[in-house]
Amino acid sequence: MSLGAAIPQLFVTDIDRAIRWFGTLGFAEVFRHGDPAFYAQVARDAAWLNLRHVDAPLLDPAVAAREEYLAASITVEDAEALAAEFEAAGAALHRPLTRRSWGAQDFVLRDPDGNLLLFAGPG
């Protein structure tokens, strides 16, 4: 038996803001549920992210950033090109593009709610 794709759930304090932010990175809204919305999904290519409304961050933002609690890891074909695309769209990299000793390149984005997203590809 094989497994399908994993779809991480990000906890956000404002669904509309999160959808707009991900939209600047090329993600499209797949659905929005509730009035007001409390659950949504965005996708870009094979990367799908569920967005769940919370009234306040679940983790202390300073601790989450310091410890680099990743909310999602997304594989990419070209991390360097994607990092440049995201920076051109106005996203600040939480951790810059880094070449790893095992041959990969990766970088980390921090969304407006403090969720850390790792994007990694071959180096």
MOPAC internal coordinates of N, CA, C and O (Angstrom, degrees):
PM7 1SCF
backbone

  N    0.0000 0     0.00 0     0.00 0    0    0    0
  C    1.4597 1     0.00 0     0.00 0    1    0    0
  C    1.5233 1   108.07 1     0.00 0    2    1    0
  O    1.2310 1   120.61 1   -47.96 1    3    2    1
  N    1.3129 1   116.43 1   132.04 1    3    2    1
  C    1.4663 1   120.39 1   179.60 1    5    3    2
  C    1.5221 1   110.33 1  -103.32 1    6    5    3
  O    1.2310 1   121.62 1   -23.43 1    7    6    5
  N    1.3217 1   114.50 1   156.57 1    7    6    5
  C    1.4605 1   121.18 1   178.18 1    9    7    6
  C    1.5237 1   109.62 1   -94.17 1   10    9    7
  O    1.2310 1   121.18 1   -28.28 1   11   10    9
  N    1.3139 1   115.35 1   151.72 1   11   10    9
  C    1.4584 1   120.69 1   174.16 1   13   11   10
  C    1.5165 1   110.23 1   -92.04 1   14   13   11
  O    1.2310 1   120.55 1    11.77 1   15   14   13
  N    1.2925 1   116.55 1  -168.23 1   15   14   13
  C    1.4588 1   121.97 1  -179.86 1   17   15   14
  C    1.5207 1   110.99 1   -69.06 1   18   17   15
  O    1.2310 1   120.89 1   -34.20 1   19   18   17
  N    1.3104 1   115.91 1   145.80 1   19   18   17
  C    1.4593 1   121.58 1   171.91 1   21   19   18
  C    1.5255 1   108.07 1   -91.77 1   22   21   19
  O    1.2310 1   120.42 1   -42.04 1   23   22   21
  N    1.3217 1   116.80 1   137.96 1   23   22   21
  C    1.4626 1   120.93 1   179.76 1   25   23   22
  C    1.5257 1   107.75 1  -120.42 1   26   25   23
  O    1.2310 1   119.97 1   -77.82 1   27   26   25
  N    1.3335 1   117.66 1   102.18 1   27   26   25
  C    1.4590 1   120.28 1  -178.41 1   29   27   26
  C    1.5251 1   111.74 1   -63.55 1   30   29   27
  O    1.2310 1   121.19 1   -28.46 1   31   30   29
  N    1.3142 1   115.33 1   151.54 1   31   30   29
  C    1.4623 1   122.13 1   175.49 1   33   31   30
  C    1.5208 1   108.21 1  -110.25 1   34   33   31
  O    1.2310 1   121.14 1   -58.78 1   35   34   33
  N    1.3317 1   115.43 1   121.22 1   35   34   33
  C    1.4599 1   121.40 1   178.05 1   37   35   34
  C    1.5239 1   108.47 1  -100.83 1   38   37   35
  O    1.2310 1   120.70 1   -42.94 1   39   38   37
  N    1.3132 1   116.26 1   137.06 1   39   38   37
  C    1.4576 1   121.16 1   178.03 1   41   39   38
  C    1.5226 1   108.32 1   -94.00 1   42   41   39
  O    1.2310 1   120.88 1   -56.89 1   43   42   41
  N    1.3358 1   115.93 1   123.11 1   43   42   41
  C    1.4604 1   121.84 1  -174.92 1   45   43   42
  C    1.5280 1   109.74 1  -130.44 1   46   45   43
  O    1.2310 1   120.88 1   -29.62 1   47   46   45
  N    1.3255 1   115.92 1   150.38 1   47   46   45
  C    1.4614 1   120.15 1  -179.33 1   49   47   46
  C    1.5267 1   112.67 1   -90.93 1   50   49   47
  O    1.2310 1   120.23 1   167.78 1   51   50   49
  N    1.3309 1   117.16 1   -12.22 1   51   50   49
  C    1.4612 1   121.16 1  -179.70 1   53   51   50
  C    1.5261 1   108.25 1  -147.30 1   54   53   51
  O    1.2310 1   120.66 1   -76.41 1   55   54   53
  N    1.3241 1   116.35 1   103.59 1   55   54   53
  C    1.4698 1   121.68 1  -177.15 1   57   55   54
  C    1.5273 1   110.93 1   -59.26 1   58   57   55
  O    1.2310 1   119.95 1   133.87 1   59   58   57
  N    1.3315 1   117.71 1   -46.13 1   59   58   57
  C    1.4604 1   120.38 1  -178.02 1   61   59   58
  C    1.5236 1   111.52 1   -61.02 1   62   61   59
  O    1.2310 1   120.09 1   135.45 1   63   62   61
  N    1.3383 1   117.44 1   -44.55 1   63   62   61
  C    1.4632 1   121.42 1   179.12 1   65   63   62
  C    1.5274 1   110.24 1   -62.18 1   66   65   63
  O    1.2310 1   120.42 1   137.11 1   67   66   65
  N    1.3384 1   116.80 1   -42.89 1   67   66   65
  C    1.4693 1   120.85 1  -179.42 1   69   67   66
  C    1.5265 1   110.65 1   -62.52 1   70   69   67
  O    1.2310 1   120.23 1   135.83 1   71   70   69
  N    1.3353 1   117.16 1   -44.17 1   71   70   69
  C    1.4670 1   120.40 1   179.17 1   73   71   70
  C    1.5254 1   110.34 1   -62.47 1   74   73   71
  O    1.2310 1   120.01 1   137.84 1   75   74   73
  N    1.3230 1   117.59 1   -42.16 1   75   74   73
  C    1.4712 1   120.52 1   178.41 1   77   75   74
  C    1.5264 1   110.67 1   -63.49 1   78   77   75
  O    1.2310 1   120.26 1   135.60 1   79   78   77
  N    1.3437 1   117.10 1   -44.40 1   79   78   77
  C    1.4624 1   120.93 1  -178.69 1   81   79   78
  C    1.5269 1   110.74 1   -61.67 1   82   81   79
  O    1.2310 1   120.47 1   131.79 1   83   82   81
  N    1.3282 1   116.71 1   -48.21 1   83   82   81
  C    1.4537 1   119.54 1   178.78 1   85   83   82
  C    1.5317 1   110.81 1   -64.90 1   86   85   83
  O    1.2310 1   120.42 1   148.92 1   87   86   85
  N    1.3268 1   116.80 1   -31.08 1   87   86   85
  C    1.4598 1   120.50 1   176.62 1   89   87   86
  C    1.5214 1   112.31 1   -61.39 1   90   89   87
  O    1.2310 1   119.89 1   143.94 1   91   90   89
  N    1.3307 1   117.82 1   -36.06 1   91   90   89
  C    1.4669 1   120.22 1   177.77 1   93   91   90
  C    1.5229 1   111.04 1   -66.23 1   94   93   91
  O    1.2310 1   120.30 1   160.98 1   95   94   93
  N    1.3363 1   117.04 1   -19.02 1   95   94   93
  C    1.4651 1   121.65 1   179.09 1   97   95   94
  C    1.5285 1   112.15 1   -97.95 1   98   97   95
  O    1.2310 1   120.37 1  -170.06 1   99   98   97
  N    1.3189 1   116.90 1     9.94 1   99   98   97
  C    1.4562 1   120.88 1   176.56 1  101   99   98
  C    1.5134 1   115.11 1    91.00 1  102  101   99
  O    1.2310 1   119.83 1  -173.34 1  103  102  101
  N    1.3366 1   117.92 1     6.66 1  103  102  101
  C    1.4631 1   121.00 1   176.23 1  105  103  102
  C    1.5243 1   108.27 1   -84.41 1  106  105  103
  O    1.2310 1   120.73 1   -37.91 1  107  106  105
  N    1.3178 1   116.21 1   142.09 1  107  106  105
  C    1.4624 1   121.67 1   177.85 1  109  107  106
  C    1.5236 1   109.64 1  -107.41 1  110  109  107
  O    1.2310 1   120.84 1   -33.47 1  111  110  109
  N    1.3045 1   116.00 1   146.53 1  111  110  109
  C    1.4637 1   120.92 1   174.82 1  113  111  110
  C    1.5275 1   108.97 1   -69.36 1  114  113  111
  O    1.2310 1   120.50 1   -51.52 1  115  114  113
  N    1.3151 1   116.65 1   128.48 1  115  114  113
  C    1.4623 1   122.14 1   177.13 1  117  115  114
  C    1.5153 1   109.05 1   -93.55 1  118  117  115
  O    1.2310 1   120.47 1   131.68 1  119  118  117
  N    1.3287 1   116.71 1   -48.32 1  119  118  117
  C    1.4591 1   120.96 1   175.16 1  121  119  118
  C    1.5132 1   109.54 1  -157.33 1  122  121  119
  O    1.2310 1   121.88 1   -15.61 1  123  122  121
  N    1.3197 1   114.02 1   164.39 1  123  122  121
  C    1.4645 1   123.41 1   176.16 1  125  123  122
  C    1.5222 1   105.17 1  -139.34 1  126  125  123
  O    1.2310 1   119.97 1   -45.30 1  127  126  125
  N    1.3350 1   117.66 1   134.70 1  127  126  125
  C    1.4652 1   120.85 1  -176.15 1  129  127  126
  C    1.5279 1   110.13 1  -126.57 1  130  129  127
  O    1.2310 1   121.69 1   -43.86 1  131  130  129
  N    1.3257 1   114.36 1   136.14 1  131  130  129
  C    1.4581 1   121.78 1   176.63 1  133  131  130
  C    1.5148 1   112.23 1    99.31 1  134  133  131
  O    1.2310 1   121.26 1   -19.98 1  135  134  133
  N    1.3222 1   115.19 1   160.02 1  135  134  133
  C    1.4548 1   121.72 1   177.11 1  137  135  134
  C    1.5234 1   108.76 1  -140.91 1  138  137  135
  O    1.2310 1   119.63 1   -84.10 1  139  138  137
  N    1.3196 1   118.31 1    95.90 1  139  138  137
  C    1.4604 1   126.47 1     6.23 1  141  139  138
  C    1.5359 1   111.60 1   -73.58 1  142  141  139
  O    1.2310 1   121.46 1   -21.45 1  143  142  141
  N    1.3159 1   114.80 1   158.55 1  143  142  141
  C    1.4641 1   120.46 1  -176.70 1  145  143  142
  C    1.5273 1   110.85 1   -62.67 1  146  145  143
  O    1.2310 1   121.18 1   -45.28 1  147  146  145
  N    1.3369 1   115.34 1   134.72 1  147  146  145
  C    1.4579 1   120.74 1   174.87 1  149  147  146
  C    1.5257 1   111.96 1  -124.45 1  150  149  147
  O    1.2310 1   120.62 1   176.37 1  151  150  149
  N    1.3247 1   116.41 1    -3.63 1  151  150  149
  C    1.4573 1   120.73 1   179.58 1  153  151  150
  C    1.5154 1   108.02 1  -150.91 1  154  153  151
  O    1.2310 1   120.51 1   -39.04 1  155  154  153
  N    1.3288 1   116.63 1   140.96 1  155  154  153
  C    1.4562 1   120.66 1  -179.69 1  157  155  154
  C    1.5224 1   108.79 1  -156.74 1  158  157  155
  O    1.2310 1   121.69 1    -8.34 1  159  158  157
  N    1.3181 1   114.37 1   171.66 1  159  158  157
  C    1.4579 1   119.50 1   176.18 1  161  159  158
  C    1.5208 1   108.14 1  -141.09 1  162  161  159
  O    1.2310 1   121.14 1   -39.69 1  163  162  161
  N    1.3456 1   115.43 1   140.31 1  163  162  161
  C    1.4512 1   122.60 1   173.62 1  165  163  162
  C    1.5242 1   107.60 1  -124.13 1  166  165  163
  O    1.2310 1   120.96 1   -25.84 1  167  166  165
  N    1.3332 1   115.77 1   154.16 1  167  166  165
  C    1.4619 1   119.55 1  -178.81 1  169  167  166
  C    1.5144 1   110.40 1  -149.20 1  170  169  167
  O    1.2310 1   122.22 1   -31.11 1  171  170  169
  N    1.3080 1   113.36 1   148.89 1  171  170  169
  C    1.4700 1   121.89 1   170.25 1  173  171  170
  C    1.5144 1   105.57 1  -142.17 1  174  173  171
  O    1.2310 1   121.09 1   -61.36 1  175  174  173
  N    1.3030 1   115.52 1   118.64 1  175  174  173
  C    1.4660 1   121.33 1  -176.47 1  177  175  174
  C    1.5294 1   108.31 1    54.38 1  178  177  175
  O    1.2310 1   119.34 1    54.77 1  179  178  177
  N    1.3248 1   118.87 1  -125.23 1  179  178  177
  C    1.4707 1   121.40 1  -178.40 1  181  179  178
  C    1.5260 1   112.88 1   -92.48 1  182  181  179
  O    1.2310 1   119.98 1  -175.84 1  183  182  181
  N    1.3242 1   117.65 1     4.16 1  183  182  181
  C    1.4714 1   121.29 1   179.35 1  185  183  182
  C    1.5324 1   108.99 1   -94.27 1  186  185  183
  O    1.2310 1   121.17 1   -65.16 1  187  186  185
  N    1.3215 1   115.36 1   114.84 1  187  186  185
  C    1.4614 1   122.24 1   179.87 1  189  187  186
  C    1.5202 1   107.83 1  -118.00 1  190  189  187
  O    1.2310 1   120.53 1   -43.57 1  191  190  189
  N    1.3319 1   116.59 1   136.43 1  191  190  189
  C    1.4558 1   121.84 1   179.37 1  193  191  190
  C    1.5219 1   109.42 1  -130.54 1  194  193  191
  O    1.2310 1   120.45 1   -51.44 1  195  194  193
  N    1.3077 1   116.75 1   128.56 1  195  194  193
  C    1.4560 1   121.31 1   173.32 1  197  195  194
  C    1.5239 1   108.27 1   -89.87 1  198  197  195
  O    1.2310 1   120.92 1   -38.98 1  199  198  197
  N    1.3235 1   115.85 1   141.02 1  199  198  197
  C    1.4597 1   122.75 1  -179.93 1  201  199  198
  C    1.5197 1   108.41 1  -116.63 1  202  201  199
  O    1.2310 1   120.10 1   -56.63 1  203  202  201
  N    1.3173 1   117.41 1   123.37 1  203  202  201
  C    1.4716 1   122.50 1  -177.81 1  205  203  202
  C    1.5099 1   108.73 1  -119.95 1  206  205  203
  O    1.2310 1   120.53 1   -54.94 1  207  206  205
  N    1.3364 1   116.59 1   125.06 1  207  206  205
  C    1.4555 1   120.87 1  -179.82 1  209  207  206
  C    1.5239 1   111.24 1   -70.30 1  210  209  207
  O    1.2310 1   121.17 1   -43.76 1  211  210  209
  N    1.3215 1   115.38 1   136.24 1  211  210  209
  C    1.4613 1   124.03 1   169.63 1  213  211  210
  C    1.5216 1   106.41 1  -133.85 1  214  213  211
  O    1.2310 1   120.57 1   -27.34 1  215  214  213
  N    1.3347 1   116.52 1   152.66 1  215  214  213
  C    1.4620 1   119.47 1  -178.75 1  217  215  214
  C    1.5224 1   113.21 1   -76.18 1  218  217  215
  O    1.2310 1   120.57 1   154.25 1  219  218  217
  N    1.3297 1   116.52 1   -25.75 1  219  218  217
  C    1.4608 1   121.14 1  -179.79 1  221  219  218
  C    1.5298 1   107.86 1  -148.98 1  222  221  219
  O    1.2310 1   119.99 1   -24.42 1  223  222  221
  N    1.3344 1   117.62 1   155.58 1  223  222  221
  C    1.4653 1   119.38 1   178.02 1  225  223  222
  C    1.5305 1   111.08 1   -54.51 1  226  225  223
  O    1.2310 1   120.71 1   -38.25 1  227  226  225
  N    1.3390 1   116.26 1   141.75 1  227  226  225
  C    1.4661 1   120.41 1   179.89 1  229  227  226
  C    1.5179 1   112.24 1   -79.20 1  230  229  227
  O    1.2310 1   120.28 1   155.66 1  231  230  229
  N    1.3126 1   117.07 1   -24.34 1  231  230  229
  C    1.4613 1   122.41 1   178.31 1  233  231  230
  C    1.5162 1   109.07 1  -117.86 1  234  233  231
  O    1.2310 1   120.67 1   -28.67 1  235  234  233
  N    1.3172 1   116.33 1   151.33 1  235  234  233
  C    1.4566 1   120.32 1   172.89 1  237  235  234
  C    1.5286 1   107.06 1   -60.76 1  238  237  235
  O    1.2310 1   119.56 1   -60.37 1  239  238  237
  N    1.3468 1   118.45 1   119.63 1  239  238  237
  C    1.4659 1   120.42 1  -175.36 1  241  239  238
  C    1.5290 1   113.76 1   -56.76 1  242  241  239
  O    1.2310 1   119.85 1   142.73 1  243  242  241
  N    1.3205 1   117.90 1   -37.27 1  243  242  241
  C    1.4688 1   119.86 1  -179.66 1  245  243  242
  C    1.5220 1   110.87 1   -66.76 1  246  245  243
  O    1.2310 1   120.42 1   138.38 1  247  246  245
  N    1.3195 1   116.81 1   -41.62 1  247  246  245
  C    1.4675 1   120.58 1   179.47 1  249  247  246
  C    1.5240 1   109.93 1   -67.90 1  250  249  247
  O    1.2310 1   120.21 1   135.60 1  251  250  249
  N    1.3169 1   117.21 1   -44.40 1  251  250  249
  C    1.4664 1   120.77 1  -179.48 1  253  251  250
  C    1.5273 1   110.89 1   -59.31 1  254  253  251
  O    1.2310 1   120.27 1   138.14 1  255  254  253
  N    1.3371 1   117.09 1   -41.86 1  255  254  253
  C    1.4687 1   120.71 1  -179.95 1  257  255  254
  C    1.5265 1   110.71 1   -70.22 1  258  257  255
  O    1.2310 1   120.50 1   136.23 1  259  258  257
  N    1.3149 1   116.64 1   -43.77 1  259  258  257
  C    1.4706 1   120.30 1  -178.26 1  261  259  258
  C    1.5221 1   111.51 1   -64.15 1  262  261  259
  O    1.2310 1   120.27 1   138.53 1  263  262  261
  N    1.3164 1   117.09 1   -41.47 1  263  262  261
  C    1.4622 1   122.05 1  -177.80 1  265  263  262
  C    1.5245 1   112.54 1   -86.39 1  266  265  263
  O    1.2310 1   120.62 1   174.82 1  267  266  265
  N    1.3286 1   116.41 1    -5.18 1  267  266  265
  C    1.4633 1   122.83 1  -178.09 1  269  267  266
  C    1.5230 1   112.17 1    51.98 1  270  269  267
  O    1.2310 1   120.83 1  -124.95 1  271  270  269
  N    1.3302 1   116.02 1    55.05 1  271  270  269
  C    1.4581 1   120.70 1   174.05 1  273  271  270
  C    1.5253 1   108.01 1   -70.82 1  274  273  271
  O    1.2310 1   120.79 1   -75.03 1  275  274  273
  N    1.3149 1   116.09 1   104.97 1  275  274  273
  C    1.4596 1   119.95 1  -178.20 1  277  275  274
  C    1.5286 1   110.62 1   -77.10 1  278  277  275
  O    1.2310 1   120.97 1   -47.15 1  279  278  277
  N    1.3162 1   115.75 1   132.85 1  279  278  277
  C    1.4602 1   121.09 1   176.17 1  281  279  278
  C    1.5182 1   110.55 1   -87.05 1  282  281  279
  O    1.2310 1   120.07 1   153.21 1  283  282  281
  N    1.3390 1   117.47 1   -26.79 1  283  282  281
  C    1.4656 1   121.48 1  -178.95 1  285  283  282
  C    1.5169 1   109.51 1  -160.85 1  286  285  283
  O    1.2310 1   121.29 1   -31.12 1  287  286  285
  N    1.3219 1   115.14 1   148.88 1  287  286  285
  C    1.4653 1   123.18 1   171.45 1  289  287  286
  C    1.5213 1   106.81 1  -120.42 1  290  289  287
  O    1.2310 1   120.89 1   -52.60 1  291  290  289
  N    1.3211 1   115.89 1   127.40 1  291  290  289
  C    1.4569 1   121.13 1  -176.27 1  293  291  290
  C    1.5228 1   108.53 1  -123.89 1  294  293  291
  O    1.2310 1   120.46 1   -55.04 1  295  294  293
  N    1.3228 1   116.73 1   124.96 1  295  294  293
  C    1.4571 1   119.81 1   178.14 1  297  295  294
  C    1.5233 1   109.71 1   -82.34 1  298  297  295
  O    1.2310 1   121.27 1   -35.71 1  299  298  297
  N    1.3215 1   115.18 1   144.29 1  299  298  297
  C    1.4624 1   121.90 1  -177.66 1  301  299  298
  C    1.5230 1   109.49 1  -135.75 1  302  301  299
  O    1.2310 1   120.52 1   -20.31 1  303  302  301
  N    1.3178 1   116.61 1   159.69 1  303  302  301
  C    1.4632 1   120.88 1   177.66 1  305  303  302
  C    1.5192 1   111.65 1   -76.90 1  306  305  303
  O    1.2310 1   120.12 1   142.89 1  307  306  305
  N    1.3392 1   117.37 1   -37.11 1  307  306  305
  C    1.4619 1   121.57 1  -174.22 1  309  307  306
  C    1.5280 1   108.67 1  -142.84 1  310  309  307
  O    1.2310 1   120.57 1   -87.05 1  311  310  309
  N    1.3248 1   116.52 1    92.95 1  311  310  309
  C    1.4648 1   121.44 1  -177.01 1  313  311  310
  C    1.5246 1   111.50 1   -63.68 1  314  313  311
  O    1.2310 1   120.32 1   143.71 1  315  314  313
  N    1.3190 1   116.99 1   -36.29 1  315  314  313
  C    1.4672 1   120.52 1  -179.00 1  317  315  314
  C    1.5237 1   111.01 1   -63.38 1  318  317  315
  O    1.2310 1   120.51 1   133.21 1  319  318  317
  N    1.3166 1   116.64 1   -46.79 1  319  318  317
  C    1.4669 1   120.55 1   179.88 1  321  319  318
  C    1.5225 1   111.07 1   -66.12 1  322  321  319
  O    1.2310 1   120.25 1   140.76 1  323  322  321
  N    1.3352 1   117.12 1   -39.24 1  323  322  321
  C    1.4636 1   119.78 1  -179.16 1  325  323  322
  C    1.5285 1   110.97 1   -68.88 1  326  325  323
  O    1.2310 1   120.06 1   139.89 1  327  326  325
  N    1.3174 1   117.49 1   -40.11 1  327  326  325
  C    1.4695 1   120.32 1   177.11 1  329  327  326
  C    1.5244 1   110.02 1   -59.82 1  330  329  327
  O    1.2310 1   120.25 1   136.48 1  331  330  329
  N    1.3238 1   117.14 1   -43.52 1  331  330  329
  C    1.4654 1   121.05 1   178.48 1  333  331  330
  C    1.5294 1   111.04 1   -63.56 1  334  333  331
  O    1.2310 1   120.52 1   138.81 1  335  334  333
  N    1.3366 1   116.60 1   -41.19 1  335  334  333
  C    1.4687 1   120.78 1   178.22 1  337  335  334
  C    1.5250 1   110.91 1   -61.60 1  338  337  335
  O    1.2310 1   120.69 1   133.27 1  339  338  337
  N    1.3337 1   116.29 1   -46.73 1  339  338  337
  C    1.4613 1   120.15 1  -179.04 1  341  339  338
  C    1.5290 1   111.36 1   -64.48 1  342  341  339
  O    1.2310 1   120.25 1   138.49 1  343  342  341
  N    1.3247 1   117.12 1   -41.51 1  343  342  341
  C    1.4720 1   119.78 1   178.49 1  345  343  342
  C    1.5271 1   110.50 1   -63.96 1  346  345  343
  O    1.2310 1   120.17 1   140.48 1  347  346  345
  N    1.3230 1   117.28 1   -39.52 1  347  346  345
  C    1.4706 1   120.78 1   177.95 1  349  347  346
  C    1.5258 1   111.08 1   -63.91 1  350  349  347
  O    1.2310 1   120.39 1   152.01 1  351  350  349
  N    1.3401 1   116.86 1   -27.99 1  351  350  349
  C    1.4658 1   121.75 1   178.24 1  353  351  350
  C    1.5278 1   111.79 1   -82.49 1  354  353  351
  O    1.2310 1   120.26 1   177.97 1  355  354  353
  N    1.3406 1   117.11 1    -2.03 1  355  354  353
  C    1.4553 1   120.43 1   176.57 1  357  355  354
  C    1.5145 1   115.37 1   100.01 1  358  357  355
  O    1.2310 1   119.84 1  -175.49 1  359  358  357
  N    1.3339 1   117.90 1     4.51 1  359  358  357
  C    1.4676 1   120.70 1   179.22 1  361  359  358
  C    1.5285 1   109.41 1   -83.94 1  362  361  359
  O    1.2310 1   120.85 1   -50.89 1  363  362  361
  N    1.3209 1   115.98 1   129.11 1  363  362  361
  C    1.4670 1   120.67 1   176.51 1  365  363  362
  C    1.5208 1   108.31 1   -87.13 1  366  365  363
  O    1.2310 1   120.46 1   -48.20 1  367  366  365
  N    1.3217 1   116.73 1   131.80 1  367  366  365
  C    1.4548 1   120.40 1   178.75 1  369  367  366
  C    1.5274 1   109.16 1   -75.36 1  370  369  367
  O    1.2310 1   120.67 1   -51.28 1  371  370  369
  N    1.3245 1   116.33 1   128.72 1  371  370  369
  C    1.4678 1   121.36 1   175.59 1  373  371  370
  C    1.5283 1   109.64 1   -69.99 1  374  373  371
  O    1.2310 1   121.51 1   138.23 1  375  374  373
  N    1.3264 1   114.72 1   -41.77 1  375  374  373
  C    1.4686 1   121.16 1   174.01 1  377  375  374
  C    1.5108 1   106.26 1  -130.68 1  378  377  375
  O    1.2310 1   119.95 1   -52.50 1  379  378  377
  N    1.3306 1   117.70 1   127.50 1  379  378  377
  C    1.4646 1   120.21 1  -175.25 1  381  379  378
  C    1.5190 1   112.74 1   -67.65 1  382  381  379
  O    1.2310 1   121.88 1   -13.35 1  383  382  381
  N    1.3182 1   114.01 1   166.65 1  383  382  381
  C    1.4506 1   121.17 1   175.97 1  385  383  382
  C    1.5214 1   109.13 1   -55.36 1  386  385  383
  O    1.2310 1   120.79 1   -52.79 1  387  386  385
  N    1.3280 1   116.09 1   127.21 1  387  386  385
  C    1.4647 1   122.20 1  -176.20 1  389  387  386
  C    1.5237 1   109.23 1  -132.69 1  390  389  387
  O    1.2310 1   121.02 1   -45.86 1  391  390  389
  N    1.3343 1   115.65 1   134.14 1  391  390  389
  C    1.4712 1   120.35 1   174.15 1  393  391  390
  C    1.5212 1   107.08 1   -90.57 1  394  393  391
  O    1.2310 1   120.62 1   -54.33 1  395  394  393
  N    1.3191 1   116.42 1   125.67 1  395  394  393
  C    1.4629 1   122.61 1  -177.19 1  397  395  394
  C    1.5227 1   111.19 1   -92.47 1  398  397  395
  O    1.2310 1   120.69 1   -25.67 1  399  398  397
  N    1.3346 1   116.28 1   154.33 1  399  398  397
  C    1.4646 1   121.35 1  -178.75 1  401  399  398
  C    1.5269 1   111.99 1   -62.54 1  402  401  399
  O    1.2310 1   119.88 1   156.68 1  403  402  401
  N    1.3227 1   117.83 1   -23.32 1  403  402  401
  C    1.4689 1   121.03 1  -179.67 1  405  403  402
  C    1.5247 1   111.79 1   -87.92 1  406  405  403
  O    1.2310 1   120.21 1  -175.39 1  407  406  405
  N    1.3320 1   117.20 1     4.61 1  407  406  405
  C    1.4529 1   120.41 1   172.93 1  409  407  406
  C    1.5119 1   116.01 1   102.94 1  410  409  407
  O    1.2310 1   119.67 1   174.15 1  411  410  409
  N    1.2975 1   118.23 1    -5.85 1  411  410  409
  C    1.4641 1   120.89 1  -179.49 1  413  411  410
  C    1.5284 1   110.48 1   -89.54 1  414  413  411
  O    1.2310 1   121.50 1   -18.26 1  415  414  413
  N    1.3287 1   114.73 1   161.74 1  415  414  413
  C    1.4566 1   122.18 1   168.43 1  417  415  414
  C    1.5199 1   106.85 1  -121.92 1  418  417  415
  O    1.2310 1   120.46 1   -39.37 1  419  418  417
  N    1.3324 1   116.72 1   140.63 1  419  418  417
  C    1.4570 1   118.97 1   178.28 1  421  419  418
  C    1.5187 1   111.04 1  -149.70 1  422  421  419
  O    1.2310 1   121.70 1   -15.50 1  423  422  421
  N    1.3259 1   114.36 1   164.50 1  423  422  421
  C    1.4549 1   122.12 1   173.35 1  425  423  422
  C    1.5223 1   107.26 1  -150.93 1  426  425  423
  O    1.2310 1   121.06 1   -15.71 1  427  426  425
  N    1.3332 1   115.58 1   164.29 1  427  426  425
  C    1.4619 1   121.04 1  -178.24 1  429  427  426
  C    1.5219 1   109.19 1  -126.53 1  430  429  427
  O    1.2310 1   121.19 1   -47.12 1  431  430  429
  N    1.3366 1   115.33 1   132.88 1  431  430  429
  C    1.4692 1   122.59 1   171.86 1  433  431  430
  C    1.5161 1   108.82 1  -104.58 1  434  433  431
  O    1.2310 1   120.98 1   -29.31 1  435  434  433
  N    1.3212 1   115.73 1   150.69 1  435  434  433
  C    1.4663 1   122.27 1   173.96 1  437  435  434
  C    1.5189 1   106.43 1  -116.82 1  438  437  435
  O    1.2310 1   120.41 1   -59.41 1  439  438  437
  N    1.3454 1   116.82 1   120.59 1  439  438  437
  C    1.4631 1   119.42 1   179.56 1  441  439  438
  C    1.5322 1   109.48 1   -78.50 1  442  441  439
  O    1.2310 1   119.48 1    -7.11 1  443  442  441
  N    1.3304 1   118.60 1   172.89 1  443  442  441
  C    1.4696 1   120.48 1  -177.47 1  445  443  442
  C    1.5300 1   114.54 1   -58.93 1  446  445  443
  O    1.2310 1   119.72 1   160.51 1  447  446  445
  N    1.3364 1   118.14 1   -19.49 1  447  446  445
  C    1.4581 1   121.32 1   178.66 1  449  447  446
  C    1.5258 1   112.74 1   -97.61 1  450  449  447
  O    1.2310 1   120.34 1  -174.67 1  451  450  449
  N    1.3231 1   116.96 1     5.33 1  451  450  449
  C    1.4535 1   120.48 1   177.56 1  453  451  450
  C    1.5179 1   114.74 1    89.55 1  454  453  451
  O    1.2310 1   119.63 1  -177.56 1  455  454  453
  N    1.3353 1   118.31 1     2.44 1  455  454  453
  C    1.4615 1   120.39 1   176.30 1  457  455  454
  C    1.5203 1   109.02 1   -68.17 1  458  457  455
  O    1.2310 1   120.45 1   -48.92 1  459  458  457
  N    1.3261 1   116.74 1   131.08 1  459  458  457
  C    1.4529 1   121.65 1   179.30 1  461  459  458
  C    1.5202 1   109.75 1   -98.79 1  462  461  459
  O    1.2310 1   121.12 1   -52.29 1  463  462  461
  N    1.3248 1   115.46 1   127.71 1  463  462  461
  C    1.4589 1   122.87 1  -177.36 1  465  463  462
  C    1.5174 1   109.16 1  -119.21 1  466  465  463
  O    1.2310 1   120.67 1   -60.60 1  467  466  465
  N    1.3282 1   116.32 1   119.40 1  467  466  465
  C    1.4631 1   122.42 1   178.65 1  469  467  466
  C    1.5191 1   108.98 1   -92.39 1  470  469  467
  O    1.2310 1   120.78 1   -49.29 1  471  470  469
  N    1.3208 1   116.11 1   130.71 1  471  470  469
  C    1.4576 1   122.90 1   174.32 1  473  471  470
  C    1.5101 1   106.81 1  -116.75 1  474  473  471
  O    1.2310 1   119.94 1   -58.09 1  475  474  473
  N    1.3347 1   117.72 1   121.91 1  475  474  473
  C    1.4576 1   121.58 1  -173.61 1  477  475  474
  C    1.5131 1   111.15 1  -135.32 1  478  477  475
  O    1.2310 1   121.20 1   -37.50 1  479  478  477
  N    1.3271 1   115.30 1   142.50 1  479  478  477
  C    1.4523 1   120.93 1   177.71 1  481  479  478
  C    1.5063 1   111.08 1  -151.92 1  482  481  479
  O    1.2310 1   120.51 1    -0.94 1  483  482  481
  N    1.3065 1   116.64 1   179.06 1  483  482  481
  C    1.4619 1   120.24 1  -179.65 1  485  483  482
  C    1.5272 1   110.41 1   -64.27 1  486  485  483
  O    1.2310 1   121.17 1   -32.35 1  487  486  485
  N    1.3105 1   115.36 1   147.65 1  487  486  485
  C    1.4693 1   120.78 1  -177.62 1  489  487  486
  C    1.4759 1   111.19 1   -91.77 1  490  489  487
  O    1.2310 1   120.10 1   180.00 1  491  490  489

